[in-house]
C-alpha cells in the first residue's frame, strides 16, 4: 500500500489500519495525533480506521520537555 505521510511517499506491506501503521512506524506507546485525508482520527478509532492506497496522512508526535 502506498501512503503519503507528512508529505513523503511511503510503501507498506501488511498494513491495513491506522493501529497497524502506528506499530509499523514504531510509534506504539507514544502520544500521536493522526489526520487522514484532512480529518482528525480519534485514537480510539485507530483499530477500525481502514487505510486505502494513496491516503494522505499527517502524523504528529507529542514531545515532552521543559
C-alpha positions, 0 to 999 in steps of 0.5 A: 500500500502506498501512503503519503505521510507528512508529505513523503511517499511511503510503501507498506506491506501488511498494513491495513489500519491506522493501529497497524501503521502506528506499530509499523512506524514504531510509534506504539506507546507514544502520544500521536495525533493522526489526520487522514485525508484532512480529518482528525482520527480519534485514537480510539478509532485507530483499530477500525480506521481502514487505510486505502492506497494513496491516503494522505496522512499527517502524523504528529508526535507529542514531545515532552520537555521543559 
